[in-house]
Amino acid sequence: MGGGSVASLILAIACVFQAFFPPVASGDAATLESVPDLVKAMYINVESFPCVRLLNHSGQIGCSNPGHDKIIAPIVRLRNRNDQLVQPSAVLLPLDQMTDFFLRVSNDPELYHKIAGVLVEANGADSVLEFSPDRKFPQQAFAPYSNLSHHWNPAGSGIMWNKYDFPVFLLSEESTQTLQKLADKNEKTPNGYLANVAEFDLVMQTTKAGTHDSESCLREQSCLPLGGQSVWTSLPPISNSSKKHQKPIIMVTASQDSGSFFRDRSLGADSPISGLIALLTAVDALSHLHDMSNLKKQLVFAVFNGEAWGYLGSRKFLQELDQGADSVNGISSLLIDQVLEIGSVGKAVSQGYPLFYAHAAGNSPISKKMIDVLQSASESLGSDNVQVKPAASSNPGVPPSSLMSFIGKNASTSGLVLEDFDSQFSNRFYHSTLDGPANINSSSIAAAAALIARSLYILASADLPIDLITLNSIRVNVSMVEELIECLLKCDPGLSCGIVKSFISPSNSCPSHYVGVFQDLPAGTQFPSYADDISRFIWNFLADRTSSLASNSSSCTGQCRDEGEICVGAEVEGGGRCVVSTTRYVPAYSTRLKFEDNIWHVLPVNSSDPLSAADPVWTESFWNTIGLRVYAVQTTAYDWLVLLIGIIITGASYLAVIVGRSYISKIIKRD
């Protein structure tokens, strides 16, 4: 049969299909003219965000198909909380019912085994008062105190830390509407010949390989460690001459990653991106000051990655300091005088003015001095009416934060965390998809940045007289705060915004603050072959703002010739420029991992590291493809009916042939 005949046959089949099985997409009345048209009519690829399988040293969490194959199931709703499923089904679930549903599933084996998959609707967020899939005390194993019953996160349900042997996807707003219509059709025609089904492709490599913890999956190479790149810089740059006369260090830290039930919907607007934006804005404000080198203390800024998954960034940073690694050349842990962490600062505006809380580590004189300095800085802001209060003494200690890593390494660490809450998170959407830009206030972040910038100037001056003219000249760029919110928390413009594209060529315009997996060899940390968009932007931004021009400010596309110089903006068209700046990447992955002979190995607990035993050693499973699509299928009863009718027609045709042949034979004989 020729190619034209085959095409004609396929199109004929397509026309018959269209006549009997109209496409499931609502309002699609287009005529089928080709095989791709037929495929589009049959299947709808659903825009969605998966929950994936993660592993640690003791087991697994997250979601996966239970076996090696795709799952196909009819789309249903559970109208009442106590409804049961009559067959394996894909449950379409409103977002405001997600917590109750997954808590019920974990305690109802009968329901658990009838769930083929879960589709979580995107709309209805306005009716959700609180939603946090994390625990009530996040990462409590790292707390430097014994009271672990405190509820820092009262909205926490803990559902993201369970293992689910069925796929779960968060739908986009558009796909939510599509799935709702299909579920309605299934409800209206429960006994009809068509059923709208979802096809889940969420087969994890660890499931296929039978590896159920991090050590086994790394050995079998069915997973990779969670991790990425942290960034640190100094203001002013640390020169070779200054290394001989090193100053005490004020460490200023923030986090760049968040957690979520759904891998690629980890926005973390208040927790922690508001703190990251405040740090970047404070650095920008301080970069306009002259003679920073005359101050008594050295400012070092660090943005840690992987903090949501066992404080990967801060703990690896401290390990690199201990080992004297090239990634931290120029600073020493012995010189760290105090640590100031910028936590969640996006929701501090209440009763018309910003109010922040200083959570101090212990009662050391230095920590008390830091609180006094913050209050002095707030007073200097005058009409801005920014207020700071010490956190309640009834709190068990500092809240979940990178400062726990520093305290765990050295119990006498002096430091504090600046937060927008006192005893409980003000963020009711901690580590959830709802912690987006609508959950924060730009004026709150700008106030935190101004407070931090002025406080750092006072702290770095130490016993020097404070130059009030210089102090009052420290102003933050409020429009930069608003732009960074647009860049780091929205898809439009997202990472395609002006300030980001002036430094890097982003791979995706939609930002995600999930840590990802560590893809580089640990040795290549100064110029890593892979660093995500957010890390590369932070590196370039901090290098630019803390830099002084090189003696020969030439264009560059990689490394600069002179020692102490780095190339800023190398990715943009036309190349970057060489500047003098002490800005470096630091790997962020578990301190209990070692890369040797082209494979990752899990190390025994390090007795010299008090937090080593608490390290979960998080990894993420490989997968081939992840997909979700919907289409219409015939019910089994209808298939049997078609078979029966086919048998009847075949039998009738056979009888007709017999009778016809007999009749024709008689006529021939008669003639």
N, C-alpha and C positions, 0 to 999 in steps of 0.2 A: 504494500500500500504506500503511495507517495506521501510526501510531507503535507501537500495541500489537502489530501483526503483525511489525514490524521487530524489536522487543525479543524477541518469541517466537522469531523466526528466529535472532537472535544467541545466545540462550540455548540453542537447539537445537544450534547449531554448537559452543557451549562444552561441552555435554554429550558430543557426539561426540569433541571434542578431549580431554576428560578421560578418556574411555574408552580412547582409543588412545595418548595421550601423557600419562602421569602427570606431575605437577609435579616439577621437579628438587629442590625443597627437601625434605630428608629429614623424614619423619614428618608431612608435610602431607597429611592425608586429608580436609580440609574439602570440603564440596560446593560446586561453583561455582554461584553464584546471580545474578551480575551480571557486566557487562563488566569492571569493575575487578578482580573476583575472577579473571577469566580472565587479565588482564594480570599480576596478582601471581603466578598459577600459572605463567605462562610465563617471567617475568623476575625475577631477584633483583638488586637494587641492592646493590653491595658497598661496605661502609665501608672506605675506604682513603685513603692519603696519596700524592700524586703527586710525582714528580721532574719539574720543569718546565724550560723553555728559558731560559737566561740568555745574554746577549751582552756582549762587551767591545769594545775598540777594534780588536782583531785577529781576532775570530772568535766562536765559540759554544761553550757547554758545556750539559750537561743533556740532557733528554729531550723527545721530541715524536713524534707520528705523522708518518710520512715524507711524507704528502700532505695532501689537503684533506678526506679522508673518514675515517669510523670504521674500525677494524680488527677483524675477527672471526676468531678462530682457536681450534682445539681446545686444551684444557688438558692439558699433559703434564708429566711429571717426567723429568729426566735422572738416572737412578739411579747411573751411573758418570761419573767426571770426563771420560772420553774419548768418551762417547756423542755421536753426531751425530743431528740431526733429519732425518726423512724428508720433512717438509713444513713450511711456515710454521706455527709453533705458539706458544702462550702458555705459557711455561715457569714452573712453580711451583717456587720456589727456597727452600730453608731459609736462614735468616739467616746461619748459620755458614759457608755456602758462597758467600756473595755476593761477597766479595773475589776468591777464586780464579776464580769464574765470569766476572766482568767483566774481569779481567785476561786470561783466555783468549779472551773475545769480541773484545777489542781486537786480538788477534794471530791470530785465526782467521777470515778473510773468509768461508769456506764456512758456518761456524756463524752468523756475524753476519747473513748474508742470509736465514737460515732462522728468525730470531727475529722473531715478530710482536709480542711483548710479554713482559714479565717481571712476575711476581707474587711478591713477597718475603714469606715467612711471618713473623709476629710472634713466635711462640713459639720456644722453643729458645735463648733469650738466655742462660740459665744456663750453657750449655755453651760459650759464646763467651768466650775468654780475652782477646782483644783485637780491636778493630775500629775503624779510623779511615780514612774515605775521603779525608781530606786528605793533603797531602804530608808528607814526613819533615822538611822545613823549611818550615812554613807561611809564606806571604807573604815569601819570602826576598828579593824585589826591594827591600823597604824596609829591609833590614838595614843598619845604619851601619858595617859591617865587611866585609872581603873574603872571609872564610872561610865559604862557603855550603855546604860539604859536611857540616857538623855535623848530626847527626840528633837534633833536639829531640824529634821525634815518631816514635820507632822503629816504632810500629805503623802508620804512615801508608802507604797504598797509592796515593793520588792518583786513585782511580777517579771521584771527584766532579768532577774537572776535565776529563773527556773529554766528547765529544759523542756522543749515542746517538740514531740515527734510528729509534727504536722506543719505545713507552711503557713506563714502569716505575712500579709502584705498590707501596707498603708496605701490607700488609693489617693490619686490626685483629685482635685475638685471636679474636673471634667469627667474622669472615669467613675467617680462616685455617682454622678447622675446617670451614666450609662448602666452601671450595675443595679442601681435602684429600679430602673425601668425593667430590666431583665428579671429581677426578683418579683416585681409586680406581675409580670406575665406568667411566671411560674405559679404564683398564688391564684391567679384568675383561671388558669387552666390546669388544675392539678391532675386531671386524668386525660389531658390532651395528648396528641401524638408527638408534640414537640416539647422538649425540656431544654432550658438554657443552662449550660454547664460552664464551670470554670476549669481550666487546665493549668495545673501548677507545675512548674519546672524549677524545683529548689533542691536538687540532689547535691548533697555535700560530699566531697571527696573523703572526708573522715568517716562518713557512714559507709561508703563503698569499701574503704580500706579496713574498717573495723577497728579504728583507733579512737579511744575514748578519753584520752587525757593528753596534755601538752607533750609530755616526754615521749609517748608512743607515736604521736602524729608527727613530731619533728624527726624522729628516727626513721619513720616510713615516708617522710617528705610529703605528707598530705595536708600540711598547714605551714603557716609562717608566723613568727612572733608579731604581736602588736607593737607598734613603734613608729618613730619618725625622727624628725630633727628639731631639737630645741635651738634657741639662738640667745647669745649673750653679747653685750657690748659695754664699753666704758665711756664715761664722759668726765673729763676729756680723754682722748686716746692715751693708752699707756705706752710711752716711748721706751727705747732701750735704756736711756739715762734714768728715767723714773723708776725702772725696775730695781735699780741699785738703792733707791731711797723710797721704798714702797710705803704708802700711806695705809691707815686702817680703811677697811672697805665697808661701805653701806650698800648692802644687797637690796635691790628693788625688784620684786618678782611679780609675775602674773602668769596665768595659764592660757593656752590657746585651743585646747580641745575639750569637747563635751561628750557625754554619753547619751544614749537613747535606746528605746526598744527597737527602733528601726535604724539600720546602719547609716543610711545616707540622709537622714533627717535629724542630724545632731547639730542643731543651730546654737543652742546655749547662749541666747542673747544676754540674759542677766548673769547666768552662771556658766562660763566665766568671761564671755567676750566683752561685757561692759568694763571689766577690770583691765582687759587687754587694751581696749580703746583708750581708757584713762591713762594707762602707762605710755602709750605711743604719743598721746597729746601732751603729757607732762614732759616727755623727752623733747618734743618739738618746742615747748615753751622755754625750757632751760637752754636749748641750743642757741638761743639768741643772746645769752649772757656772755660777756667778755671776761677774760682772766679767771676762768673756772679752775685753772691749774694752781691758782694761789690759795684755794681752799684747803683746809686741813685734812679732809677725808676724800677718798676716791669713790665716786658713784659708779656702781656696776649694775646694769639692768639685765635681767634674764627673763625670757619668755619660755616656759616649759611646755613640752608636748607630752601627751600620754598620761597626764595627771589623773584623768578619770578612771584609769585602769591600773591602779596600784602605784600612783605617783612615779611613773616610769622616768619622766624627764628630770625631776629634782633629785631623785635617788641616783640616777646614772651620772648627773652632773657632779654630785658629791663624790661618787666613786672615781670619776675622772680626776677630780682635784686630789684625792688621796694618791692616785697613781702617777700624778704629774704628767698627764697626757697632753699632747700637742694642742688638743681642742680647748684647753683652759690655760694655755701658756700665758704667763703674765700676772696671774692671780693665785692666791693660796688660801686654803680654808683657814689657816691660822690667822689670817689678816681680816677675816670677816668679823666686824665689830658689832653689827646689828643687821637685822633682816626686816624689811618692810614689804609686806605682801598686799597687793591690791586685789581684793576678792570681788564679790558681787556688789556693784555700786550703781546699778541702773534703776533702782527703785527707792532711792533715799528721799525723794521729795514727798513730804507730808505736811499738811497744814500750811502749805505755801512756801516752805523753805527746806533746803536739804539738811538732813540729819544723818550723820554717820556714827558708827560704833567702832571703837578701837578695842580689839581682842588681844590682850597682851599675853606673852608667854611668861608665866611666873610673875614674881614681884620684884625683879631685879631693879636696881636704881636706873640702869640704862633704859629698860622698858618703860619705867615711869617717866623718865626724861622724854622719851619719844612721844608719849601721850601729851605731855606739857607742850612740846613743840608743835604738835598737831593743833592744839587749842590756840596757841599763839598765832599760827598761820591762819586759822579760821578768823581770828580777830582782825588780822591785817587785811582780810578781804572786805571788811566793813559792810557796805550796803548790800553786798551779795548775801549776807546773813547765812553763811555756811556754818553749821554747828557740828561739834564732835563731842561724844560722850564716851567714857570708859564703859565697856560691856559689863553686865551684871556680875557681881562677885559670886553669885550662886551658880553661874555656869561651871561645868566641870573643868573647863580649860579652853584652849583655842578650838574653833570650829574646824570641820574637815577642810584641810588646806595644805599647800606645799610646805608651810612652816612646820608641819608635823615631821617631814623628812629631816629638816635641819635639827629639830629637837631630838628626834630619834638617833641622829648621828652624834649630837652633842647636847646633853641635857641642860647645859648651862647657857644655851643660845639665848641671846636677848633679841626680842623681836615682837612684832605685832601684825595682825591682819586687819585691814580696814574693810568694813562690810556695811551693807545697808540694812542690817538686822542686829538684834541684841541676842535673844536666847533661842530664837527659832527663825528659820529661813523666811524672809518676806516673799521669796519666790515660790509660789504655789505650783509652778510647773517645772520644778527642778529636774533636769535630765529627761525632758519629754519634748515631743515635737511641737508643743505649744509655747515653749520658751523662745519665742520669736521676737521680731522688732516691736510688735505691739505691746510687749511685756516690759519695755524699758522706757526711760525718759532721758532724752539727750541732755537736758539741763542738769539732771542728776550726775551724769557722767562728766560733764564739763566742770561741775563744781568739785567733784572728786579729783579731777586732773589738776585744777588750780590749787586745791588744798595740798596735794602730793608735791607739786612742783615747788611751792613756797616752803613746805616742811623740809624738803630735801636740801634746799639752799641753806636753811637755818642749821640743819643737822651737819651738813658738810662743812659749815663755817666753824663748828665746834666752839672753842673758847674765843674765837675772833669776834670783835664788835660787829654787830649786824648792820650792814649798810641798808638803811630803810629805803633809800631812793632805788637801789637795785632790787630790794625785796618787792616794793610796790610796782616795779616795772614788769614783774613776771605776770604775764597774762596768757591765757590759753586761747587758742583759735577755735571758737565755738562752731564755726562753719566746717572746720575739719572734723570735729566730733560727728556732726550730722552726716558728712560725706562718708566717714568710715562706717557708720551704721548702714548706709546704703550699700557700701561696697562689701562688707563682711557678713551681712545678714539678709540680703535680698538678692533675688535673681536678676532684677532689673533696677539699676544697671549691673549690680553684682560686681564680680571681679573684672568686668569690662569698664569699670569707672576710671576716670582720669588719673587719680593718684596711684592706683594699682598699675595701670598700663604705662605710667611714666617710668616704672621700674622693671616690670616683668611682662612676659607674654603668657597670660593664664591659659591653662588647658581647658578650663570650663568656666562659664560665667556664673553659674550657681555655686555659692560657697557651701562647703560642708566642713564641720569641725570634728568629724570622727578621726581618730588618730591614724587609722589605716594600719598597714603592715610594714615592717622594716625590710626594705628591698636592697639596701646597699651592703657592701662589705664593710664591717666596722672600721677598717683602716682608713677608708676614704671619707673622712668627716669634714675636712676643711672646705673641699670643693666636691660635695657629694654628687654622684651621678644621678641620684633621684632625691628630690625634696619636694614636698607638695606645694601647691600654689601659695597657701597661707604662710608657710615657713619661709619661702623665697621672698615673698613680699615683706615680711617682718625683717628679714636679714637686710634687704636692700634699704628699707625705710630707716632702720636704726643706724646702718652704716652711713647713710647720707646725713642724718640729723646729728650724729656725734662726730662728724669728720672735720678735718681741716684739709684744705687743698694741698695736693702733692706739689713738690717743687717743679715737676714737669707734668702739668695736668693734661696728659695726652688721652686720646680716645683708646678704648680697649674692648676686647670681646672675651676676655678670660683673665688670666693672671697678669698682674702688673710687674714691672721689672724690679723696682726697689723694695727692699724689705720694709714691712710695716704699711705698705700700700695695698689696697684692694680695689677691685673693679666693680663699681656701682652702676646698675642699669645695663649690664652686658647683654641682656636679652632683647632690648628694644631696638627698633630699626635705627641704623646709624651707629650702634655700639654705645658703650658706657664711657665712664671717665674714671681715672685713677684718683683715689683720695687716700688720705692717711686716716685710718680708723681701726680700732681694736674691736672688730665684730667677727664672731665666729659661730659656726654650727657646732652643736654637741649632740652625739647620738642619744636617742631616747628609746631604750628597750630594757627589759628586765636585767637586773644586776646578777641574776642567777643563770644567765645564758652565756655560752661561749661558742664562737664560730671557729670550727677546726675541721680540716679535711673536707671542706665544702659542705659541711652539715652543721646544724645547730645542736648543741648538747646542753642538757639541763644539769647545772652544777649542784652539789650538795649545799645544804644550808650553811652559810658563813657564820661561824660562831662569833666573829668579831663585829658583825653587823647586827644590831638588835632587831632590825626590821626585816632581815633576810627570811626568817621563818614565816613572816606574814605575806611575803611576795607570792601572788597567785600564779605568776608566770603565764600570762594570757597569750593565747594564740588564736588565729582565725583560720578556719578550714578553707581549702581550695574548693573551687567549683568550676565546671565547664561553662555552663550558661545558667542564667537566671531569667525566667520569663513567666508571664501570666497572660493568658488569653481566654476569651470566652467565645462560645458558639452554640448553635442549636443541634440537638441530637434527637433521634426518634426513641421513643420508649420501647422497652422490650415487648410489651403487649402489642404495640403497633407492628413491630418486626414479625411477631408470630402471626398477626392478622394478614400482613403482606404475604408471608410464606403460605398461609392457608389459602388465600385467594390465588396465589401463584399455582399451588397444587391443583386447585379446582379448575383454573383456566387450562393448565397443562392437561389434566384429565379430560376436560371437555374437548380440548383441541384434539387429543388422541382419539376420542370417540368420534369426533367429527371426521377425522381422517379415515377411520375404519368404515364408518357409515358411507362416507363419500366414495371410498374405493369400491365398496360393495355395490353402491348404486351405479357407479360408472361401469363396473364389470357387467352388471345385468344389462345395461343399455348396449354395451358392445356385443354381448352374446345375442341379444334380441336382433341386432342389426345383421 
